[in-house]
Amino acid sequence: MTTVREIPNVQVDIPSGKKYEQPVGLFINNKHVDAVNGGRVKVFSPSTEKLICEVVDADEEDVDIAVKAARAAFQNDAPWRRFSSAERGRCLTKLADFIEQNLEYLASIETLDNGKSITLARGDVQGAANCFRYYGGWADKDYGQTIETDVTRFAYTRHEPIGVCGQIIPWNFPFLMCAWKIGPAVACGNTVILKTAELTPLSALVLTQFIEPAGFPPGVVNVLSGDGRRCGNAMACHMDIDKIAFTGSTGVGRMVMRSAAASNLKKVTLELGGKSPNIVFDDADLEEAAVWVNFGIFYNSGQVCCAGSRVYVQENVYDEFVKRVVNKAKSLKVGDPFDEETFQGAQVSKQQYERIIGYIESGIQHGAKLEVGGKPHGHIGYFVEPTVLSGVTEDMAVGKEEIFGPVLAIIKFKTVEEAVRRGNNSTFGLAAGVHTNDLRNAVKVSNRLEAGTVWINCYNLLHHQIPFGGYKESGIGRELGSYGLTNYTQTKSVHINLGMDLPI
């Protein structure tokens, strides 16, 4: 195996005036190491546009080193394979403890690196701890079945780990996605190589400081920072990675799937994009619905794959509802993400910021009415005002394409049938919302919507016990809950002869 030198942490300033030690090396075999070719990538704060630090930039050779480490840790004679399922669970619960003990520290790093508000970052960090602890509890409870066929045989199934799992996470929830990916994979006995998003590598690298103290042997959890075109593609193509999990855009998801098929036909799960419908019927509590609609689109600066970005409003309450949504949007505080009162922080990058502004301009140009927002906020950082566009039609880009920003498109409808038909008129199928006081209608509509998650009289509520994933082009497989374990196990059937007649 190629040897690479260990690399020290660097000191980073947080706007609160505090400093911390930031790991910048690739985390392989429980050590922070340099890239073979010495590559570096600059990391900027989207709220200040200032350089935070540089981290190591992994390429194909580094992926290969990480895969060898993960494969060695997965061998039958390796310490990890001798861990009992209960011991694997204890490692995860210890990791959850470390996260909770350092919650404020980790949330500050997430806010610095991603630009999200500190209050939302705290929720992400606590959610990650909850997720790790949940899968720690599952580690010794995922097992097969005994199957009675007839008196001549005894049969049973085993749930066995897949092996070396490559995991590629996005930039919108950098820390939380670590838990969503690593938790179920190691609970089932796999080893992992997790690639951070190029824009937001810092919190995952800080998490690695807790891996060895939590009890994980070298090579079980490896974390790489690197460009998706080199590092991510090398993982998807690698012949010794047994499974790839990707969260991100539908376009990149297609490339991951093609690479997986063209290599060793590795197992694939994908959590991809969305353009989710959020339907408001005329019997809904309009004030409550307006609050949830705002939360559904402006939470996390609109950078949410399941954001309720298409809002369908029944025609006889349309004008009143638009007023309520606009008033609520005006009340949201945008700006310094370290301000405790800020709800909406920065967009993650200049490119994303410019993309959002371009969509808003396109919507207005094609006939949508700008009700509120539509402009940059402030002079420093990548902030966009909460934006509401009314009079949108599905042939407009803002009505059918994923913007991934704080832009709400409002569309008028007449009947229940029309709402369902138009809500399903999308290549995506990640989530949907229904707002009504008629429970029977709520259930009927939710059953007919082609989406992996449907929220009734709420929106954007996720929980580690409840599966999450999409229909159609929004993905393959489910994360979270007991369903998430199926992504990381394979089932073996065993037949034992108890006295069968010889077949020939």
C-alpha positions in Angstrom: 0.0 0.0 0.0 1.3 3.5 -0.9 2.3 5.3 2.3 1.3 9.0 2.8 2.4 11.4 5.5 0.2 12.4 8.3 -0.9 16.1 8.2 -1.5 18.4 11.2 -4.7 20.3 11.9 -4.9 24.0 11.2 -6.3 26.7 13.4 -9.6 28.3 12.3 -11.4 31.4 13.6 -15.1 31.4 14.2 -17.0 34.8 14.0 -17.8 34.5 17.7 -14.2 35.1 18.4 -13.3 31.6 19.3 -10.7 29.4 17.5 -10.6 25.7 17.0 -8.4 23.0 15.5 -9.7 21.9 12.1 -8.6 18.6 10.6 -7.7 19.1 7.0 -6.2 15.7 6.0 -8.0 12.7 4.5 -9.1 10.4 7.2 -7.8 6.9 6.4 -7.1 4.1 8.9 -7.9 6.5 11.8 -5.3 9.0 10.7 -5.4 12.4 8.9 -3.1 12.1 5.9 -2.0 14.1 2.9 -3.1 13.3 -0.7 -0.6 11.3 -2.8 -0.3 14.2 -5.2 -0.5 16.9 -2.5 -3.7 18.5 -3.8 -5.6 21.2 -1.9 -9.0 22.8 -2.2 -9.9 26.2 -0.7 -13.0 26.4 1.6 -14.9 29.7 1.8 -17.6 30.9 4.1 -20.7 31.7 2.1 -21.8 34.3 4.6 -18.6 36.4 4.5 -17.0 35.2 1.2 -13.7 34.8 3.2 -11.3 31.9 3.0 -11.7 29.6 6.0 -8.9 27.2 5.2 -7.6 24.7 2.7 -8.3 21.0 2.9 -6.6 18.0 1.2 -8.1 17.2 -2.2 -8.3 13.5 -2.9 -8.1 11.9 -6.3 -8.1 8.4 -7.7 -5.0 7.2 -6.0 -6.3 8.4 -2.6 -9.6 6.6 -3.2 -7.7 3.4 -3.9 -5.7 3.7 -0.6 -8.9 4.3 1.3 -10.6 1.3 -0.4 -7.6 -0.9 0.6 -7.9 0.2 4.2 -11.7 -0.4 4.2 -11.2 -3.8 2.6 -8.5 -4.8 5.1 -10.8 -3.8 8.0 -13.6 -6.0 6.5 -11.6 -9.2 6.2 -12.8 -12.1 8.3 -9.7 -12.0 10.5 -9.8 -8.2 11.1 -10.9 -6.8 14.5 -14.0 -5.3 13.1 -15.4 -8.6 11.9 -14.8 -10.0 15.4 -16.9 -7.3 17.0 -20.3 -8.5 18.1 -23.4 -6.7 16.9 -23.8 -5.2 20.4 -20.2 -3.9 20.3 -20.9 -2.2 17.0 -23.9 -0.6 18.6 -21.8 0.7 21.5 -19.4 2.4 19.0 -22.3 4.2 17.5 -23.9 5.3 20.8 -20.5 6.5 22.0 -20.1 8.5 18.8 -23.6 10.0 19.5 -22.4 10.9 23.0 -19.3 12.7 21.7 -21.5 14.7 19.3 -23.9 15.8 22.0 -21.0 16.8 24.3 -19.6 19.0 21.4 -22.9 20.2 20.0 -22.3 24.0 20.1 -18.8 23.5 18.7 -20.0 21.4 15.8 -23.0 23.6 15.0 -20.7 26.7 14.8 -18.5 24.8 12.3 -21.5 23.9 10.2 -22.7 27.5 10.2 -19.3 28.8 9.3 -18.9 26.3 6.4 -22.4 26.0 5.0 -23.9 29.4 5.8 -27.1 28.1 7.5 -28.4 29.7 10.6 -26.9 28.6 13.9 -30.3 27.6 15.3 -30.9 25.2 12.3 -27.3 24.0 12.6 -27.9 23.0 16.2 -30.9 21.0 15.1 -28.8 19.2 12.5 -26.1 18.3 15.0 -28.6 17.0 17.5 -30.4 15.1 14.7 -27.1 13.5 13.7 -26.5 12.3 17.3 -30.1 11.0 17.5 -29.6 9.1 14.2 -26.3 7.5 15.3 -27.8 6.5 18.6 -30.9 5.0 16.8 -28.7 2.8 14.6 -26.6 1.9 17.5 -29.8 0.4 19.0 -30.5 -1.5 15.7 -27.1 -3.1 15.5 -28.0 -6.2 17.4 -31.7 -6.4 16.3 -31.4 -6.9 12.5 -31.5 -10.6 11.9 -33.0 -13.2 9.6 -35.8 -15.7 9.9 -36.3 -19.4 10.4 -38.6 -20.7 7.7 -40.6 -23.8 8.1 -41.1 -25.7 4.9 -41.6 -29.4 5.7 -40.2 -32.0 8.1 -37.3 -32.9 5.8 -35.5 -29.7 6.0 -34.6 -26.7 8.2 -34.1 -23.4 6.6 -33.1 -20.0 7.8 -31.8 -16.6 6.5 -28.9 -14.5 7.5 -28.6 -10.7 7.0 -24.9 -10.2 6.2 -23.0 -7.0 5.5 -22.4 -6.1 1.9 -18.7 -5.1 2.4 -17.0 -1.9 1.5 -19.5 0.9 1.0 -18.8 4.2 -0.8 -21.0 7.1 0.3 -21.2 10.5 -1.3 -23.0 13.3 0.6 -24.3 16.7 -0.4 -23.5 20.2 0.8 -26.9 21.2 2.1 -26.8 19.1 5.3 -23.1 18.1 5.6 -23.1 16.9 9.2 -26.5 15.3 9.3 -25.9 13.3 6.1 -22.8 11.8 7.8 -25.1 10.1 10.3 -27.7 9.1 7.7 -25.0 7.3 5.7 -22.5 6.0 8.3 -25.0 5.0 10.9 -26.9 2.1 9.2 -23.8 1.0 7.2 -21.6 0.3 10.2 -24.5 -0.9 12.3 -24.8 -3.8 9.8 -21.1 -4.5 9.9 -19.8 -2.8 6.8 -16.8 -0.5 6.3 -17.3 2.9 4.7 -15.5 5.5 2.6 -17.5 8.7 2.8 -16.8 11.6 0.4 -17.8 15.1 1.6 -19.1 17.7 -0.7 -16.4 20.0 -2.2 -18.1 23.1 -0.8 -18.6 21.9 2.8 -16.0 19.4 4.0 -15.3 20.8 7.5 -17.8 19.3 9.9 -17.4 15.7 8.6 -13.6 16.1 9.0 -14.1 17.3 12.6 -16.4 14.3 13.2 -13.5 12.0 12.4 -11.7 13.1 15.6 -14.3 11.1 17.5 -14.1 7.9 15.5 -11.2 6.2 17.2 -12.3 7.3 20.8 -15.7 5.9 20.0 -14.0 2.5 19.5 -13.9 2.0 15.8 -10.9 0.1 14.6 -8.7 1.6 11.8 -10.2 1.4 8.3 -13.9 1.0 9.4 -14.8 4.7 8.8 -12.8 6.6 6.2 -13.6 10.2 5.1 -12.3 11.9 1.9 -12.6 15.5 0.8 -12.4 15.9 -2.9 -13.9 16.9 -6.2 -16.8 14.8 -7.4 -15.5 14.5 -10.9 -12.4 12.8 -9.7 -12.9 11.5 -6.2 -16.6 10.7 -6.4 -16.4 9.2 -9.9 -13.4 7.0 -8.8 -15.6 5.7 -6.0 -18.5 4.9 -8.3 -16.2 3.2 -10.8 -14.0 1.3 -8.3 -14.0 -2.5 -8.7 -13.5 -3.2 -5.0 -16.3 -1.0 -3.6 -19.4 -3.2 -3.1 -22.1 -0.6 -2.7 -22.4 3.1 -3.5 -24.9 5.5 -1.8 -25.3 9.0 -3.3 -27.4 12.0 -2.2 -27.5 14.9 -4.7 -28.9 16.0 -8.0 -30.7 13.7 -10.4 -28.2 14.4 -13.1 -25.2 13.3 -11.1 -27.2 10.4 -9.8 -27.6 9.1 -13.3 -23.8 9.3 -13.8 -23.2 7.4 -10.5 -25.6 4.7 -11.6 -23.9 4.3 -15.0 -20.5 4.1 -13.4 -21.6 1.5 -11.0 -23.2 -0.6 -13.7 -20.1 -0.3 -16.0 -17.7 -1.4 -13.2 -18.6 -4.3 -10.9 -22.4 -3.8 -10.9 -22.1 -2.6 -7.4 -25.4 -2.1 -5.4 -26.7 1.5 -5.7 -29.0 3.7 -3.6 -29.8 7.2 -4.7 -31.6 10.1 -2.9 -32.0 12.7 -5.6 -33.8 15.9 -6.4 -37.4 17.1 -6.2 -39.9 19.7 -7.2 -42.5 18.8 -4.6 -46.1 19.9 -4.7 -47.7 21.5 -1.6 -51.5 21.6 -2.0 -53.7 24.0 0.0 -57.4 23.2 -0.1 -60.1 25.8 0.6 -61.1 24.2 3.9 -57.6 24.4 5.4 -56.7 26.7 8.2 -55.1 29.3 6.0 -52.9 30.9 8.6 -51.4 27.6 9.8 -51.0 26.5 6.2 -49.2 29.8 5.4 -46.7 29.1 8.2 -46.0 25.5 7.0 -45.7 26.6 3.3 -43.1 29.2 4.3 -41.3 26.6 6.4 -41.5 24.2 3.5 -39.7 26.4 1.1 -37.5 28.8 3.1 -36.1 26.4 5.7 -32.4 25.9 5.2 -32.4 28.8 2.7 -34.5 26.7 0.3 -31.6 24.3 -0.1 -33.7 21.2 0.6 -34.3 18.3 -1.9 -37.8 17.8 -0.6 -38.7 21.6 -0.4 -42.3 22.4 -1.1 -41.5 24.6 -4.0 -44.7 24.2 -6.0 -47.7 25.4 -4.0 -51.1 24.7 -5.5 -53.9 26.8 -3.9 -57.6 26.3 -4.5 -59.0 29.2 -6.5 -61.6 30.5 -4.0 -59.0 31.1 -1.3 -56.1 31.9 -3.7 -55.9 35.7 -3.2 -56.3 35.5 0.6 -53.7 32.7 0.9 -51.1 34.6 -1.2 -51.5 37.6 1.1 -50.9 35.4 4.2 -47.8 33.7 2.6 -46.3 37.0 1.6 -46.8 38.5 5.1 -45.1 35.6 6.7 -42.2 35.7 4.2 -41.7 39.4 5.0 -41.4 38.5 8.7 -38.5 36.1 8.2 -35.1 37.4 9.3 -32.3 36.9 6.7 -28.7 37.6 7.3 -25.8 36.8 9.7 -26.2 33.1 10.4 -24.6 33.5 13.8 -27.4 35.8 14.9 -29.7 33.9 17.1 -32.8 35.5 15.5 -31.8 34.7 11.9 -34.0 32.1 10.2 -32.5 32.1 6.7 -28.8 32.2 6.2 -26.7 32.3 3.1 -26.8 30.2 -0.1 -23.9 27.9 -0.2 -21.9 29.4 -3.0 -21.7 32.2 -5.5 -22.7 29.8 -8.3 -25.8 28.7 -6.4 -26.7 32.3 -5.5 -26.4 33.4 -9.2 -28.4 30.4 -10.3 -31.3 31.3 -8.0 -31.4 34.9 -9.1 -31.4 33.7 -12.7 -34.5 31.6 -12.0 -36.3 34.5 -10.4 -35.6 36.8 -13.3 -36.7 34.0 -15.7 -40.0 33.6 -13.9 -40.8 37.3 -14.0 -39.8 37.5 -17.7 -42.2 34.6 -18.5 -45.2 36.2 -16.7 -45.0 35.3 -13.0 -45.9 38.1 -10.6 -43.2 38.9 -8.0 -45.1 39.2 -4.7 -42.1 39.7 -2.4 -38.3 39.3 -2.4 -36.5 38.6 -5.7 -33.3 40.4 -4.9 -30.0 39.8 -3.2 -29.9 40.6 0.5 -27.0 42.7 1.8 -23.7 43.5 0.1 -21.5 40.7 1.5 -22.2 37.0 1.3 -24.5 35.0 -0.9 -27.9 36.0 0.6 -31.2 35.9 -1.4 -34.5 37.4 -0.1 -37.3 35.0 0.6 -39.2 35.1 -2.8 -42.8 34.5 -3.7 -43.9 34.3 -7.3 -47.7 34.0 -8.0 -49.4 33.3 -11.3 -46.9 30.6 -12.1 -47.6 27.9 -14.7 -46.0 24.5 -15.1 -44.4 25.4 -18.4 -42.3 28.0 -16.7 -38.8 26.9 -15.5 -39.7 28.1 -12.0 -42.8 25.9 -12.1 -41.1 22.6 -13.2 -37.4 22.7 -12.5 -35.6 22.3 -9.1 -34.2 25.7 -8.1 -32.8 24.7 -4.7 -33.3 28.1 -3.2 -35.8 30.3 -1.4 -38.2 30.7 -4.3 -41.9 29.8 -3.9 -44.0 29.2 -7.1 -47.8 29.5 -6.4 -50.2 27.9 -8.9 -54.0 28.1 -8.8 -56.3 25.0 -9.1 -60.0 24.3 -9.0 -60.8 20.7 -8.1 -59.3 17.8 -6.1 -58.8 15.8 -9.3 -56.9 18.7 -10.9 -54.7 19.1 -7.8 -53.7 15.5 -7.8 -53.1 15.4 -11.6 -51.0 18.5 -11.6 -49.2 17.6 -8.4 -48.1 14.3 -10.1 -47.2 16.1 -13.3 -43.5 16.0 -12.7 -40.5 13.7 -13.3 -39.8 14.0 -9.6 -41.5 12.3 -6.7 -39.7 12.9 -3.5 -42.3 14.6 -1.3 -45.6 16.4 -1.2 -47.9 18.3 1.2 -51.6 18.4 1.8 -53.4 21.1 3.8 -57.1 20.5 4.6 -59.4 20.0 7.6 -61.1 17.1 5.8 -59.3 14.0 7.0 -60.9 11.7 4.5 -59.8 14.0 1.6 -56.3 14.3 3.1 -55.8 10.5 3.2 -57.3 10.0 -0.3 -55.1 12.7 -1.8 -52.0 11.5 0.0 -52.6 8.0 -1.2 -52.8 9.2 -4.8 -49.8 11.5 -4.8 -46.7 9.9 -6.4 -44.2 10.8 -3.6 -42.1 9.0 -1.1 -43.2 11.3 1.7 -46.5 13.1 2.2 -47.0 15.6 5.0 -50.5 16.5 6.0 -51.0 19.9 7.6 -47.3 20.2 8.1 -44.1 20.1 6.0 -40.4 19.4 6.1 -40.6 17.2 9.3 -38.1 14.4 9.1 -37.3 11.8 11.8 -34.6 9.1 12.0 -37.3 6.5 12.6 -39.2 7.2 9.5 -38.0 6.2 6.0 -37.2 8.8 3.4 -36.7 8.5 -0.3 -38.3 9.1 -3.7 -40.5 7.9 -6.5 -39.6 8.3 -10.2 -36.5 10.4 -10.8 -36.1 11.3 -7.1 -34.2 8.2 -6.3 -33.8 4.5 -5.5 -34.1 3.0 -2.1 -34.9 4.4 1.3 -32.9 6.0 4.1 -33.6 6.1 7.8 -35.8 3.8 9.9 -35.5 0.1 9.7 -35.8 0.4 5.9 -32.4 2.1 5.8 -30.8 -1.1 7.0 -31.9 -3.0 3.9 -29.5 -0.8 1.9 -26.5 -2.3 3.7 -27.3 -6.0 4.1 -27.6 -8.9 1.8 -29.8 -11.9 2.6 -28.3 -15.4 2.6 -30.7 -18.5 2.6 -29.4 -21.7 4.2 -31.1 -25.1 3.7 -30.3 -28.0 6.0 -31.3 -31.5 5.1 -33.1 -33.3 8.0 -33.7 -36.5 6.2 -34.8 -36.0 2.6 -35.1 -38.8 0.1 -32.1 -38.8 -2.3 -33.1 -37.0 -5.5 -31.6 -39.5 -7.9 
